[in-house]
Amino acid sequence: MKTITKKSSVNVNQDRDWKLLLNKYATPILLVLLIAVNAIFTPNFANVNTMWNILIQMTTILLTALGMTLVIASGGIDISVGSVMAISSIVTAKSLGFGVVPAVILGLLISAVCGVFIGFIIARFKIQPIIVTLPMMIGIRGIAQVINDSQLLNFNEPAFSFLGTYKFGGSVPIQVFIMIIVSASVYFIANKMSFGRYVQAMGDNYKASRLTGINTFMVTISIYMISATLAGFAGIIETARLSAADANAIGKLMELDAIAAVAVGGTPMNGGRPNVIGTIFGVLIIQIITVAVNMNNIPYTYSLVLKAIVIILALWARRDK
Amino acid sequence: MNIVNAVTNKIKLFDYKKFLKGEGALITFIVLFLFATFKYDQFFTLLNFKNVLRQVSMLGFVAIGMTFVILIGGIDLSVGSTLAVAGVVAAKVSPYGIGVSIIIPVLIGIAFGVTNGILVTKLKIVPFIATLATMLGIRGIAYIVTGELSVGASSASPGFIQLGRGYVAGIPIPSILFVLAIIAAVLVSKKTKFGRHVYAVGGNEEASKMMGLKVHNIKIVVYAISGALSAFAGVILTSRLGAGQPVAGEGWELTAIAATVIGGTLITGGVGKFTGTLYGVLITGIIQNMFNMQGNLNVWWQNILMGAILLGVVVAQSQTARVSKSGNS
């Protein structure tokens, strides 16, 4: 780029500025476009109830995607999150007899254990994360199914369902507060704590980060523990909202939505700076597509194609030049 | 001195570390094979071998394509969806004869593969995300084309049905085709310029670019191969089942990746061989076969065991790979 001739430099610079801008703000621009198009064409889209619905439904993806942001920023990937959701969901529902708080803690604990195990295998044996989390995805789903013989588990526990159905002032769902708290925490971890810098350093250059004295072993375990715990938390909230746990269905393909949201949000897939705000935008984009497709009575099948196009558009707009 | 040298050479010939490094998948396969032989009476029978070979051959085609893609440092999640589209298209055109019902689906598979290749190279989207998007999109196409219903191939030409169900000299036709495909893949990877370029691109993309390799074209061709082979697997599946199903091949991308990795291909690219993939495919087939013969295993217990075995093999594989690295340096 140093060889730009003087004559054309102004033009080229302007061109580059415009492209840089698009590059940087591709995700918000796409989100605004999506909202605008839907506000015009989708009946009842610009409506408070629709907004609350979008927010309630995006909780699970957002929590999972926030953990995934750290994982991907560190140069890894975790495709077992959907299965972790299932196991935390069924464990929590199954142990509600011990009381709500112990049940939730148990669910979170089992998720954390899954994450620690995954992180340990990756860090100890230096195996590519996708290869480790693939068998974990299959195995953990199996364990979740065994726990209740693969049956749907219904329960009536108002104190627990509160976690997924309570509305502040009769309208603001509890999920909104959960999302704000978790997003803020992950943002703080990623951007204000040295842990966040370690994550980014490992994603940028794993060897160098080790040489500079980062305890990559512990950081890797912590990253996967955070990711799994958040996925488990998402599973618990979803279980509370439905008042039922179904280990077969819950969290299926959640990993793909979460990974897509992180990628659309601009965290580099090969590792690097975690973009937490971008992930939130990415989740909103994915969720708005899903909701808009439902509201327009477009068959599920077309939504797949639509999602594919939007993911490719978003990544194409912000590709490295 | 000569004798001493000869003896030390002999010892080196039996260097178990080196042997483990090269043939970890083969050893796993043999262990599983012996275990199954002693544990299950029905295992060591010609009929069972035929069944297993036929069952794994379709995954085998997908895994060969996947090995090519992983060798160049990519990944292809769209194979299962491509298989589904090819399968339903094959069912739709099956009345027009065997030629048409192979060529058209395979061409469609190539088109999908080229799309993947262009997304990865020209649009510079990371393979995992690019093929994740096409996996969703192509699956959507499979649903749209069929209206979410399975497409019967009842009026198919007899030749087409033979493709999946027939035998030549007592061996199932899909198995023969799979073995031919493995041989072709081994030859392409070892004896052709293209094969060497694949390893070069996977080993060091920047260096390959500097050496003047057309990295983009090589990648596009590799994704096209993966698309074509997945499509062919879909054609055979349709022929075997007598119907094309839009849900076919769901999750196959993961099994194919697992088989490739078990076979010793490094997910980072540049290292691996197709005989390993053959063993990897056979291992997944034998495990599934043992589950079936056990009879009293729920799907979910199968999942747990499959996960545990996969994890064990992957960890063992990574350890032997590391032994080899420290041994060579």
Contacts between the chains, C-beta under 8 A, distances in Angstrom:
chain1	res1	chain2	res2	distance
A	77	B	128	7.1
A	121	B	311	7.2
A	121	B	315	6.8
A	125	B	315	5.3
A	125	B	318	5.0
A	125	B	319	6.8
A	126	B	318	6.7
A	126	B	322	7.4
A	127	B	314	6.1
A	127	B	315	6.9
A	127	B	318	4.6
A	128	B	267	4.4
A	128	B	268	6.7
A	130	B	75	7.7
A	130	B	128	7.8
A	130	B	257	7.7
A	130	B	267	6.5
A	131	B	257	7.8
A	131	B	261	5.3
A	131	B	267	5.6
A	131	B	314	5.4
A	132	B	311	7.2
A	132	B	314	6.8
A	134	B	254	5.7
A	134	B	257	6.7
A	134	B	258	6.2
A	134	B	310	7.1
A	135	B	258	7.4
A	135	B	306	7.5
A	135	B	307	4.4
A	135	B	308	7.4
A	135	B	309	8.0
A	135	B	310	3.7
A	135	B	311	4.2
A	135	B	314	6.6
A	136	B	307	6.5
A	136	B	311	7.0
A	137	B	254	7.7
A	137	B	307	7.7
A	138	B	254	7.7
A	138	B	303	5.2
A	138	B	306	5.5
A	138	B	307	4.2
A	138	B	310	7.0
A	139	B	303	6.4
A	139	B	304	5.3
A	139	B	306	7.2
A	139	B	307	2.2
A	139	B	308	5.9
A	139	B	310	7.9
A	139	B	311	7.0
A	140	B	307	7.2
A	141	B	300	7.7
A	141	B	303	5.9
A	142	B	300	4.5
A	142	B	301	6.7
A	142	B	302	7.3
A	142	B	303	3.0
A	142	B	304	3.7
A	142	B	305	7.8
A	142	B	306	7.7
A	142	B	307	6.2
A	143	B	300	7.8
A	143	B	304	5.7
A	145	B	298	7.8
A	145	B	299	7.6
A	145	B	300	3.5
A	145	B	303	7.1
A	146	B	298	7.5
A	146	B	300	5.1
A	146	B	301	6.6
A	146	B	304	6.8
A	150	B	298	7.3
A	150	B	299	7.8
A	150	B	300	5.7
A	256	B	132	6.0
A	256	B	136	7.6
A	259	B	128	7.5
A	259	B	129	7.3
A	259	B	132	6.8
A	260	B	129	7.0
A	260	B	132	6.3
A	260	B	133	7.5
A	263	B	126	7.3
A	263	B	129	4.5
A	269	B	126	3.9
A	269	B	128	6.3
A	269	B	129	6.0
A	270	B	126	6.8
A	299	B	143	7.7
A	299	B	144	7.9
A	300	B	143	7.7
A	301	B	140	5.0
A	301	B	143	3.5
A	301	B	144	5.2
A	301	B	148	6.7
A	302	B	140	6.4
A	302	B	144	6.8
A	303	B	140	7.5
A	304	B	136	4.5
A	304	B	137	6.2
A	304	B	139	5.6
A	304	B	140	3.2
A	304	B	143	7.3
A	305	B	136	7.5
A	305	B	137	4.8
A	305	B	140	4.0
A	305	B	141	6.8
A	305	B	144	7.5
A	307	B	133	7.4
A	307	B	136	5.3
A	307	B	137	7.7
A	308	B	133	4.2
A	308	B	134	6.3
A	308	B	135	8.0
A	308	B	136	4.6
A	308	B	137	3.0
A	308	B	140	7.0
A	309	B	133	7.8
A	309	B	137	7.0
A	311	B	129	6.6
A	311	B	132	7.2
A	311	B	133	4.2
A	311	B	136	7.7
A	312	B	119	6.4
A	312	B	123	7.3
A	312	B	125	6.6
A	312	B	130	7.1
A	312	B	133	5.0
A	315	B	123	7.5
A	315	B	125	4.6
A	315	B	126	7.7
A	315	B	129	6.0
A	315	B	130	7.6
A	316	B	123	4.9
A	316	B	125	6.6
A	319	B	123	6.3
A	319	B	124	4.3
A	319	B	125	6.7
A	320	B	124	6.1
